[in-house]
Amino acid sequence: MHILVCIKQVPDSAQIRVHPVTNTIMRQGVPAIVNPYDLVALEEALRLKDRLGARVTVLSMGPPQAEAALRKALSFGADEAILLTDRAFAGADTLATSYALASAIRKIREDMPVDLIFAGKQTIDGDTAQVGPGIATRLNMQLLTYVSHIDNVDLERGEITVQRRAEGGVQVLCTRLPALLTVLEGINEMRFATMPDMFRAARHPLAIWDREAAGVTDLTKVGLKGSPTVVSRVFAPTPRMHRAEIIQTQSDQPDDLVATLLAKMFTKFPDLRAAVRPRCA
């Protein structure tokens, strides 16, 4: 079994600042980390490796410094790592990114079939949740999003059964392999890297692919040329100036608290009484 995990190196969102004049994200001096949701996907792939003896390959697209993210993935137990880096990929949006990654995955499948592809539900710098589904669409693979638990992987029948979080509950879905899964946070807890794996990760020769090695034939579909998305402005939310209102009652009994709160709400929002009355009746 061959599992591929797509990861991304992102700026630490806790330290991102917005330039007051250009309204763009200031990345200088901000440490880079592995997208936290991608680490959840990696851990799930490694757990399948422990159970089924799978081979795990990690794939990332980014500048040369993204090598650090791949070596971190190797230190957790991944077997191979591939970095897509080329000036032609610079400025890619989700559409161009999914095209480049899908092209690279086709190249990988020429040497070894890919049974499962894992990705985080989204990245913390873009929050679009579009790259994973975009890859699955381009590769014509089964897509399972927002997976909260993997129930079973049947290699003989080529099927996977998962629990998927949906509005109003949880769906239990079974589909054929190969498939692409985007997983939710909380599905697992990331393991610690072992010392032998950390040494192995430091010495491991990474595969560095440019656009030709990745099989990208149409340069109009990658980088800025292949990115129809235009970000006009990035800004921080305006801080709210309203202070919390303290409501005092003569009694701490629940009935008195509810009555006081409702009276206050109906006074402040007169239309609320008419909207609530049919429901209460």
Secondary structure as the mmCIF struct_conf table of DSSP 4:
data_model
#
loop_
_struct_conf.conf_type_id
_struct_conf.id
_struct_conf.beg_label_comp_id
_struct_conf.beg_label_asym_id
_struct_conf.beg_label_seq_id
_struct_conf.end_label_comp_id
_struct_conf.end_label_asym_id
_struct_conf.end_label_seq_id
STRN STRN1 HIS A 2 CYS A 6
STRN STRN2 GLN A 9 PRO A 11
HELX_RH_3T_P HELX_RH_3T_P1 SER A 13 GLN A 15
STRN STRN3 ARG A 17 VAL A 18
TURN_TY1_P TURN_TY1_P1 PRO A 20 THR A 22
STRN STRN4 ILE A 25 MET A 26
TURN_TY1_P TURN_TY1_P2 GLN A 28 GLY A 29
HELX_LH_PP_P HELX_LH_PP_P1 VAL A 30 PRO A 31
STRN STRN5 ALA A 32 VAL A 34
HELX_RH_AL_P HELX_RH_AL_P1 PRO A 36 LEU A 52
STRN STRN6 ARG A 55 MET A 61
BEND BEND1 GLY A 62 GLY A 62
HELX_RH_3T_P HELX_RH_3T_P2 PRO A 64 ALA A 66
HELX_RH_AL_P HELX_RH_AL_P2 GLU A 67 PHE A 76
TURN_TY1_P TURN_TY1_P3 GLY A 77 GLY A 77
BEND BEND2 ASP A 79 ASP A 79
STRN STRN7 GLU A 80 LEU A 84
HELX_RH_3T_P HELX_RH_3T_P3 ARG A 87 PHE A 89
TURN_TY1_P TURN_TY1_P4 ALA A 90 GLY A 91
HELX_RH_AL_P HELX_RH_AL_P3 THR A 94 ASP A 111
BEND BEND3 MET A 112 MET A 112
STRN STRN8 LEU A 116 GLY A 120
BEND BEND4 LYS A 121 LYS A 121
TURN_TY1_P TURN_TY1_P5 ILE A 124 GLY A 126
HELX_RH_AL_P HELX_RH_AL_P4 VAL A 131 LEU A 139
TURN_TY1_P TURN_TY1_P6 ASN A 140 ASN A 140
STRN STRN9 GLN A 142 ASP A 154
TURN_TY1_P TURN_TY1_P7 LEU A 155 GLY A 158
STRN STRN10 GLU A 159 ALA A 166
TURN_TY1_P TURN_TY1_P8 GLU A 167 GLY A 168
STRN STRN11 GLY A 169 ARG A 176
BEND BEND5 LEU A 177 PRO A 178
STRN STRN12 ALA A 179 VAL A 183
TURN_TY1_P TURN_TY1_P9 GLU A 185 GLY A 186
BEND BEND6 ILE A 187 ILE A 187
HELX_LH_PP_P HELX_LH_PP_P2 MET A 190 THR A 194
HELX_RH_AL_P HELX_RH_AL_P5 MET A 195 ARG A 203
HELX_LH_PP_P HELX_LH_PP_P3 HIS A 204 LEU A 206
STRN STRN13 ALA A 207 TRP A 209
TURN_TY1_P TURN_TY1_P10 ARG A 211 GLY A 215
HELX_RH_3T_P HELX_RH_3T_P4 LEU A 219 LYS A 221
BEND BEND7 VAL A 222 VAL A 222
TURN_TY1_P TURN_TY1_P11 GLY A 223 GLY A 226
HELX_LH_PP_P HELX_LH_PP_P4 ALA A 236 ARG A 240
HELX_LH_PP_P HELX_LH_PP_P5 HIS A 242 ILE A 246
BEND BEND8 GLN A 250 GLN A 250
HELX_RH_AL_P HELX_RH_AL_P6 PRO A 254 LYS A 268
TURN_TY1_P TURN_TY1_P12 PRO A 270 PRO A 270
HELX_RH_AL_P HELX_RH_AL_P7 ASP A 271 CYS A 280
#
